Amino acid sequence: MKKTLLLLLLVSAFGYAQTFDNIPTGSGYYINKLIVSPNGSDLTNELIEVRGPANQVIPTDLWLLVIDGDGNASNYGKVTQEIQLGDGTRTFGANGIFAIVCNYTDENTSVVTTNPYSALMDSDATVLVIELTGNNVTGGSSSNVSTQTPDIGYNGNFADASGSYMLIRGSDPDGVVVDADLDGNIDATGDHTSWILYDSVAYLDDDIENGLPELGYAQIVFAQDNATNTANQIATTSANVVDFPFGTTDPHIIIRQGTSTGYTINDWAIGDTSGSSPDWEFDSDALPAAFQDWAGINTVYGALNPTVATLSDNDFSVSSFKIYPNPANTSITIKSSDVKIESVEVFNMLGKNVLKSRLVDDKLNVAELASGVYMLRISSTNASTTRRIVIN
């Protein structure tokens, strides 16, 4: 009895006394944004963001992983991809966001394809750029990647549906089986029972493989057209299953709303990618309904996402502003009749913040900037928008 009590006290002290279907749970680390298999080339267009304590070193045993839920005999019910987020030195940004993006160098032509997100990232986020090499950036497959530096287990092609994304702490989870009997429930025994689960979300499609159901192991599971596919979509016992009622659409954007930590439709948003990178939009097949056709995702890269409650306030357009001259020589005038401008930032095309300032008489002094193309970010209290500018 004393040993049992001591164990319970220790578990409580470390913050993971609760469990989710046989996996101990903790708090403090969350998935912020996943853009997986979007339109175009996955290898430079995917985006991963994780949220944690501001400026804190990321634990070396913090992993973002995928558990395969498709009817694949070799991978069904086990971990197929795992990204080691910490290396002992990487930290969450000053705003608590850690983002991962990829550049790609064609090993035959030496042509470099740069990810579209770095130049738009919030300056307070920590951004890790993975440098990939391979034979075809448009191939969009792991077979098109020869090397990745640093090699953290991510090659620009994160698995999509049907998959469960988990943020865990533990030993290397490569190949861990969470559902040996393939009944759709997380097993009571196995290596996964020593993990600490911090966050998870899953998406199940309706493309039944090998006559086997789609399986989801996350705390919230979005199931495509679940009302008609219930028998072929199985979620682990304690999951909250949300019907994604768009039978022809696989979503490729999954985000947490704001600082949410729960597992209801009020905590997440999910939808397909419309448009082109980096100006992705949620299309009309999105949940919750407030996110349908939302075109402001390019304003929150490396930052917290909006919520249903704040979306209308956060989604302002660059058309709200007068920005001139562009090209500019020594100063740029920025005016708005309906938005209070709190600050402006300028980033070079490598994503480096080269200027952050308040306006003086509606003007931004750019005299010290070298000639070239930059990204201008305009921020209010609750939102920001970005515009390309040229300095002569």
Buried (B, 14 or more C-beta within 10 A) or exposed (E): EEEEEEEEEEBEEEBBBEBBBBBBBBEEBBBBBBBBBBBBBBBBBBBBBBBBEEEEBBBBBBBBBBBBBBBBEEBBBBBBBBBBBBEEEBBBBEBBBBBBBBBBBBBEEEEEBBBBBBBBBBBBBBBBBBEBBBEBBEBBEBEBBEEBEEEBBBBBBBBBBBBBBBBBBBEEBEEBBBBEEBEBBBBEEBBBBEBBBBBBBBBBBBEBBEEBBBBBBBBBBBBBBBEEBEEBBBBBEEBBBBBBBBEEBBBBBBBBBBEBEEBEBEBBBBBBBBBEBBBBBBBEBBBBEBBBEBBBBBBBBBBBBBBBEBBEEBBBEEEBBEBEEEEBEEBBBBBBEEBEBBEBBBBBEEBEBBBEEEBEEEBBEBEEBEEEEBBBBBBBEEBBBBBEBEBE
